[in-house]
Amino acid sequence: MTSYGYFLASEEFPPHVLIEQAKLAEQAGFTRLAISDHFHPWIDEQGNSPFVWSVIGALSQVTTLPITTLVTCPTVRLHPAVTAQAAATSSVMTGGRFRLGVGTGEALNEHITGAAWPPFPVRAGMLEEAVAIMRDLFDGGMVSHHGPHYTVENARLYNTPDGKLPIYVSGFGPKAVDLAARIGDGLVTMKPDAEAVWRFRDGGGGDKPVVGGLKVCWGRDRQKAVETAHRTWPNEVLPGELGQVLPLPRHFEQAVSLVTEEMVADAITCGDDVDEHVRGLRAYADAGFDEVYVNQMGPEYADFFAFYSDEVLPRANS
């Protein structure tokens, strides 16, 4: 049965609001939390980018829900050994309720160190090597590694994960889905793509979890909700690989100047039609997803949680 969680958008909200949303999500009946890991927001209108590992530490003190990063890039901005230490500490802080979602990243966040932004085949190789390093470190032994992309010298985690720490791998195309099936404990893919789920399971993923997410903009006035979604998250409508290769929020702002309100209204669930929100969730359930994380765009998140608690989640779970 598909379970429904809440997605904390660290691009749009400051840390104290993310913590408030996590508490409201648990009260509303969401059973899981996910949180994005960004250095920059996609566009300046979103306006935030707190350090995810600090926020997870705070979340561990205010909620009992499992927490997953969707997703962390452990290859450029942070060395995989440092990412492993952060993830292991998060596992300890949450009593084993933390899962590490990883992906090949976006230039938007990773170019900041001045390192070259490689093409996907190189990034995929970096991710595979990084996952292997992190798994070795999670075991608690002394690790030295000399690979094509990373060197680790005499590293040991003294605070190891509380139980097994699953690593879910993000995949948005056939090659990435195949990589997730080979090295991941689960697949992360945001669209309700039944073909990707089948490819993951048939390619070695078996019955491992498949995780997705969707953005909505609840509001009593549908047109105002569309305007909010268009103002805050127009990048959700951008096609292809732009999300991986554009390096700055202003470049996304240039790209989304082509996105109209009508395009947003067609692509994103906006307003207060219960049937439309339920259909959005059930599309993932019908495609074979195990976990789906919903994110509310804009400031009306308190009313969103009441709406989902009273009207949407009971129907989606029935």
N, C-alpha and C positions, 0 to 999 in steps of 0.2 A: 504494500500500500504506500502511496506517495505521501511524504510528510512535507509540511509547509513551514518555512522559516522566514525570518526577516533579514533583509540585506541592508547593512549600515553603510551608507555612501559617504566615505571620508572625503570625497571631492566636494561635497555640497555642505557639510555640516561640521562645526567645530567639535572638539572632543567632548565638552560637557553635554552637548545636545545628543551626540551619539550614545553617550551613557544613559541619558534620559530615555532615548528611543529604545534601547535594549531592555530597560525595565518595563516600559509600556508594552513592548512586544511580548514579553513573557506573560504579563497580565492579560493580554488579549488572546492568548492561546496559541501563539506561534511556538513551535517546539525546538527551533534551532536559530542560530545567528550566523550570518556571514558578514565579512567586512572587507572592503577594498583596500589595497595597498598602493598608494600613489605618492610620488614626490610633487607632482603638479596636478591641479585639476585639469579637466579637458579644455574648459574655456574659463575665462576670468569671472564670468557671471556666477559660476559655481563657488569659487572663492575660498576654498579650503584645501588642506592637505596635511593633516596631523600625522605624526609618526605612528604607524600602526601598532608597533610593539608596545609602546607606552599605553595606548588606548586599550589593548588587550589585557594588560596588567590591571587597569582600572575595571574593565568589564568583569574580570574574574572575581571581583569583590562585590558585585552588585547583581549578578545573575547566575542561575544554575544551568543555563542552556549551553549546549555544545557550541563551539565557536570555530569557524573555518575561514581562513584567508582566501578570498576570491579576487584575484590571485596574487601571490608574491612571485617576483622574479629573482631567483637566487643566483644570478649569473654575472651581472655587470655592476650595478650600483652597490650591492652587497656580495661579498665573497660567500660561497656556499658554507664554509666553516662558521662564519659569523651568523648566517641565516639559521644554521643548525642549532647554534647556541640560543638564539632568540626563540626558535620554535620549541626547543626542549624546555626552556624556562616557562614558556606559555603553557605547555602541557602540565608542568608541575603546579603552576599557579591555578589551573582550572581543574585539578584533580583528574587529569587524563581526558578532559572533554575537548581538547584542542585538536584540530586537524589542519594540516598544512596543504593548502592548495597552491600549486606552482604553475608557471607558464614561461614562455620564452620572452615575454615582456613587450614593452612599447618604447620606442625612442623618446617619447614624451617624458618618461621617467628616468630612463637609463643613460641618456646621453650626457647627463650632468657632470660625470667624472672626466669627460673629455675622451673617453674610449670610443673607438670606431663602432658604429652600429652595423653589425654583420648581417648578411642575408639569412633567410630562414634555415637553410640546411646547417649553417654554422651554429646558429642559435640553438637548434634542436640538439646538436652534438654537445654543446655546452650544458644544456639542461640535463641531458642524460648523464653526463659526467658529474654534474652537481648533485643530482639525486643519489647517485652511488656514494659520493663522499658523505652526504648527510646521513644516509642509512648506516654507514660504517661508524660515524660519530655517535649516532643514537644508541649504539650497542655499548658504549661506555669505555671502550678500549683505547689504547694509544694508536693514533692514525697518522701515517705518513703516506703521501700520495704524490706522484709525479706523472701527470697526464698531459694530453695535448693542449688543454686550456687552463688547468689549475695545478698549483703546488700547495701541498699541506705538509707542514713540518712538525712532527711530534705534538699533535693536537689531541686533547682528551677533554670530553665533557664530564665535569664532576657532578653536575645536576642533570641526570639523564631523564628522558621522558617517563611520565607516569603510565606504565604499560606501553602497548604498541602505539606509535604515533603514525597514523596513516598519512600518506602523501598522495593527494589527488592531482592529476595532471590535466591542464587545460588543452582543449583541442577544438579548432574551428574549421578544419579542413581534413581531407583524408589522411595526409601524412602525419598531421598532429594527432589525430585520433588513433592511428596505428601506434605512434610513440606512446600515447597514454595507455593503450592496451598492453604494451610490452613492459613498461617500467612503473606504471602507476597502481595505486591501491583503489583508484576510482577515476572517473572522467568528469571534467567540468566543461560544459558547453552551453552557451546561453540561449540558443534558439531551441524550440521544441522539435528537434530534428530526429525523427524516428530512424532514418537511414544511418545517421551517425551513431545512434545507440546500438543498432544492429551491428554496424561495422566494429564497434568497440567490443561488444560481447563475442562476436564471431572471431575476432582477431586475437583473442586471449584474455579479454577483460572478464569473461564469464559473468558471474552474478555480482561482481563488484559494483559499488554504488555509482550511479550516474546523476550528476548534480547540474541544475540549471538555475536561471534567474531571469526575472522580468521586472521592468519598471512600469509603474502606473502613476496616474495623477488623479487621485480622488478629489472631488469637489462637488458641491451642490449645483454649481453653475458649470455646465460642461464646457462652454466656450472659454470661460476664464481658466478652467483647468487645462484646456488645449494651449492657451496663451502661456500659462506657467510652464508647461512641458516644453514648448517651443523656445521659451526664454532660457530655461535652465539646462535642458538636456537635448538640444537639437542634434548633437553628435550621435545619438542613438540611431539616427536614420542614415548616417553615412555608409556607403557601400564599400565592399572589398577590403583592401589592406591599408587604407588610410590610417586607421587607428594604430597600426604598428609602426608606421614610418614617419609620420609628421612629428617634428621635434618640439614644437612650442604651442602653448594655448592660442597664441595669435594666429598660428597656421590653421588650427582647427576653426577659429573664428572666421577666417577667410573661406574655408571650405563650407561651413554651415550657413554662410550667407546665401547659399543656393537652396537651403532647406526651407520650405514653406510651412505655414500652419496646417495647411491641408495635408501635407505629407506626414506631419506629426499626428494629426487626428486619425489618419488611416492606419498608422503603424503602432500607436500606443493607446492603451486603454485609459480613457479620460472620463471624468464625470462620476455619477453615482448609480449607474445601472448595475444592479446586482448580477443580473444574468451575464453581462459582458465581463465583469470581473471573474465570475466563476468559470466562464468559458476560457478565459486566459489561463487560469490555473489548470483546468482539465486538459488543455492542449498538451501540457507536459506529461500529465499522468497517462494520457492516451498514447503518447510517444514512448512510454516506458521509463520515465525518469523516476528516481527514488526520492530525490530531495529537490524542492523548488523554493527559491528565496525571492520574496517580493520586496521591492523598494518603492516608497512613496516619494515623489518629487514635490518640492515646494514646502511651504511652512505649515500646511494644515495636517501635520502628521498625527496630532492627538485625535482629531476627528476621524482620520483614516483608521487608526487602531480600533476605535469604537465601532466603526462600520464593518471592518473585517471580523471583529470579535462577535458581533451580533448577527451579521447577515451573510458574510462570504465564507468564512472558515467552516461554520456548521454545515453548509451545503456542499462545500468542496470535499469535506471529510465523510460525507454520507454515502 
